[in-house]
Amino acid sequence: MEQREVKYSLGSISYIEPRTFGEPGQRTFNLVIEAGNANCTVWLEKEQLFQLGIYLQEVVSAMSLEDKQRHGVSSEPEWSGEGISIDFKAGQIMLSHDPDSNSFRLVAYEREEEGASEEPASVGFSISIAQAET
C-alpha cells in the first residue's frame, strides 16, 4: 500500500502523552503531541491506542540494552514552522520502527467524512525509544 503525503510533518517530538476521558464504556482516547511550536491532538479508538501500545512494547522489549541506550537521530528536525494547533480523529494510523535512527515513525490520517470541503488532516512524527518506554 502506497503511503499518502503527510500534511504536517512534525519531525522529532518533545512531548507525547496518551490520555483518556470519561467513564468506563463511554471513554474517549487521544494522543497529545508537541514539537516546537506545534501542538497536536489525535483522537483514537480504544483498539487503535491499544495496538500502538502493544507494538511499541513488543519492539522495545525485544531490543538489547545497548540498543535501548543508543541515542537515536531522527532523519527530520523538530517542527520549526509557525505555531499550529492540529486536532482530528484518526481513521488510519501507521507505526514503524527505524533501526538506523533508533526511533519510531508514526503517521496518522484523519478519518475522511463524506462531503467534507477541506482536505483531511494528517500528521507524521518521530518517537524516541525513551518516549516509547514511558
Backbone torsions as a table, in degrees:
resi	resn	phi	psi	omega
1	MET	NA	128.6	-178.6
2	GLU	-76.3	133.9	-179.9
3	GLN	-79.1	131.2	178.6
4	ARG	-76.0	162.2	177.9
5	GLU	-65.9	143.6	179.3
6	VAL	-98.8	127.2	-177.5
7	LYS	-69.4	-43.9	-179.1
8	TYR	-122.9	107.5	177.1
9	SER	-99.4	104.9	-172.8
10	LEU	-85.4	-11.5	180.0
11	GLY	70.0	-144.3	178.8
12	SER	-72.2	131.8	-179.0
13	ILE	-96.2	154.4	178.0
14	SER	-98.2	-16.2	-174.8
15	TYR	-155.1	138.0	171.9
16	ILE	-148.0	135.4	178.9
17	GLU	-147.8	126.8	172.3
18	PRO	-79.8	139.2	-179.9
19	ARG	-132.2	155.2	176.5
20	THR	-135.8	146.4	-179.7
21	PHE	-133.4	145.4	172.8
22	GLY	100.4	176.4	-179.5
23	GLU	-85.4	154.1	176.6
24	PRO	-51.1	135.8	-177.6
25	GLY	90.2	-18.4	-179.9
26	GLN	-128.6	22.8	-174.8
27	ARG	-78.4	152.2	169.7
28	THR	-123.3	153.2	-172.8
29	PHE	-131.3	146.2	174.2
30	ASN	-151.9	167.2	170.5
31	LEU	-113.8	129.6	175.4
32	VAL	-105.1	126.1	-174.4
33	ILE	-127.3	140.3	173.6
34	GLU	-129.7	138.6	176.6
35	ALA	-151.3	112.0	-176.9
36	GLY	58.0	-129.1	179.0
37	ASN	-90.2	13.6	-178.7
38	ALA	-103.4	134.3	173.6
39	ASN	-120.9	135.5	-175.8
40	CYS	-139.1	135.6	172.6
41	THR	-123.2	119.4	178.4
42	VAL	-112.2	115.2	179.5
43	TRP	-83.0	134.7	-173.9
44	LEU	-127.3	157.7	168.0
45	GLU	-78.3	154.9	179.7
46	LYS	-53.2	-44.9	-177.6
47	GLU	-66.0	-35.9	177.8
48	GLN	-62.7	-47.5	-179.8
49	LEU	-64.4	-41.4	178.8
50	PHE	-59.7	-47.2	-179.0
51	GLN	-65.8	-37.4	175.3
52	LEU	-59.5	-47.2	179.8
53	GLY	-61.4	-42.9	179.6
54	ILE	-61.7	-47.4	-178.6
55	TYR	-61.9	-48.0	179.7
56	LEU	-59.1	-45.8	-178.8
57	GLN	-62.4	-43.9	-179.1
58	GLU	-63.4	-45.6	-178.1
59	VAL	-67.6	-46.6	-178.1
60	VAL	-64.9	-41.6	-178.8
61	SER	-67.7	-24.2	178.4
62	ALA	-83.2	-9.9	-178.2
63	MET	-79.5	149.3	174.5
64	SER	-72.4	159.7	177.8
65	LEU	-59.1	-38.5	179.0
66	GLU	-61.0	-44.9	178.8
67	ASP	-65.7	-39.2	179.0
68	LYS	-62.2	-34.8	-176.9
69	GLN	-87.4	-12.6	179.5
70	ARG	-68.4	127.1	-179.0
71	HIS	-69.8	123.5	178.8
72	GLY	-80.1	146.5	177.0
73	VAL	-121.7	109.0	-179.3
74	SER	-68.0	147.0	176.7
75	SER	-76.1	-8.9	179.4
76	GLU	-123.6	139.6	174.2
77	PRO	-75.6	164.4	174.9
78	GLU	-61.7	150.4	178.9
79	TRP	-49.3	126.3	179.2
80	SER	-121.2	6.7	179.6
81	GLY	-76.9	-170.0	-179.7
82	GLU	-65.8	163.8	178.4
83	GLY	-65.2	127.7	177.5
84	ILE	-133.8	156.0	175.1
85	SER	-129.5	119.7	-176.1
86	ILE	-115.4	134.8	-178.6
87	ASP	-148.4	115.0	179.3
88	PHE	-156.9	163.4	177.2
89	LYS	-94.5	123.4	-176.6
90	ALA	-74.5	134.6	172.6
91	GLY	-101.3	-35.9	-179.2
92	GLN	-137.2	137.3	178.7
93	ILE	-132.4	137.4	175.5
94	MET	-127.1	133.9	-179.9
95	LEU	-132.8	131.5	179.0
96	SER	-141.3	156.4	177.3
97	HIS	-105.0	133.3	177.9
98	ASP	-111.6	101.3	-178.5
99	PRO	-60.6	-32.7	-178.8
100	ASP	-63.8	-42.7	179.8
101	SER	-93.4	-4.5	-178.8
102	ASN	52.9	47.9	179.6
103	SER	-148.6	171.3	176.0
104	PHE	-106.4	150.6	176.2
105	ARG	-119.3	122.0	177.6
106	LEU	-115.0	132.7	176.1
107	VAL	-127.3	129.4	178.9
108	ALA	-124.8	133.7	178.3
109	TYR	-113.4	136.5	179.6
110	GLU	-63.9	143.9	174.3
111	ARG	-64.6	126.2	-177.5
112	GLU	-80.8	128.0	178.8
113	GLU	-100.1	139.2	177.3
114	GLU	-63.4	133.9	177.0
115	GLY	77.9	7.5	179.2
116	ALA	-67.0	137.2	-177.4
117	SER	-87.0	-22.1	-178.4
118	GLU	-98.1	154.0	174.0
119	GLU	-66.5	135.3	-180.0
120	PRO	-59.7	144.1	178.1
121	ALA	-74.4	155.6	172.3
122	SER	-153.8	149.6	-177.5
123	VAL	-142.2	144.5	176.1
124	GLY	-134.9	145.0	179.6
125	PHE	-161.4	164.8	179.3
126	SER	-104.9	138.8	178.4
127	ILE	-116.0	126.8	178.6
128	SER	-74.1	164.2	177.2
129	ILE	-61.3	-42.6	179.2
130	ALA	-60.2	-41.5	178.2
131	GLN	-67.0	-36.3	-179.7
132	ALA	-68.2	-29.5	-178.3
133	GLU	-76.2	-19.6	-176.6
134	THR	-92.6	NA	NA
